[in-house]
Amino acid sequence: MVAARSLRLIEGFYPPEQLQTASPVRRLAAAVWDATFFLLTLGFGWLIALILLAPRGQTFGKQMVGLYVMRDDGSRAGGSYTLLREVIVKGVLFGWGLGVLADVVGDIEVLGLISSAAVSLDDVAGDIRVLGLIARVVDSMASLHALLWLLAALWCVWDRDRQCLWDKVVSTHVAYSPTRWRPPTAAELRRRGEDSPSRARRASDRRSPRGPAGGLPAPTVPAVPTTAAERATRRLRELQSLRDEGLITPEQYEERRAAILDEL
């Protein structure tokens, strides 16, 4: 039980060969790819790529590194949620919003410097001095904006779940897939008649009987199929799981499925 609580959210839902919580280094690599692509295409190519890749829970940089934006329920973020994270929260709130905060602080500093300088605006020397003070404040405003944004980005370095501050705001995680396996979204799971990983875990916990001592689940004996039809049904379900997890190709799935049906 203690070991389960020590797992990060992604590792609590998926085996490490499928998904892992993205390290700060991988997230930095994706950010470098995004920034480079943004500059090379003057922002237009990056925006088009974001619109095309958002349904996969990715940006251009995340696709290059094999990262996915994940939600708190263990499902992959869909298009609208990825756009919300990248454009509204990360771009507007933490990009433009922190800039506004820095401007407000700078305006207060300008007023303080002018009043403390005690110079007359009719005096040429006073004008030059005030302009110099304002120029220094503008520089400090830009530095403050960059510092605040850098703090939000570096939050994943010391955060337990490796979330940046914008991940905290929108309740997302970034996962790395060693095999480039793409996790399903909540909508894809519903279409397949399946629950999200978090809901499936809660349902499993409710169904698990508690043993007489220590509150541990009582050992259970798995049901053994007794008829050929039941055995085939179980094998087909296992085969579908292998396909959904990306462990076999669609061609292998169809070939094995046909072989199982031929045995009936």
Secondary structure, 3 states (H helix, E strand, C coil): CHHHHHCCHHHHHCCCCCCEECCHHHHHHHHHHHHHHHHHCCCHHHHHHHHHHHHHCCCHHHHHHCEEEEECCCCECCHHHHHHHHHHHHHHHHHHHHHHHHHHHHHHHHHHHHHHHCCCCCCHHHHHHHHHHHHHHHHHHHHHHHHHHHHHHHHHHHCCCCCCHHHHHHCEEEEECCCCCCCCEHHHHHHCCCCCHHHHHHHHHHHCCECCCCCCECCCCCCCCCCHHHHHHHHHHHHHHHHHCCCCCHHHHHHHHHHHHHCC
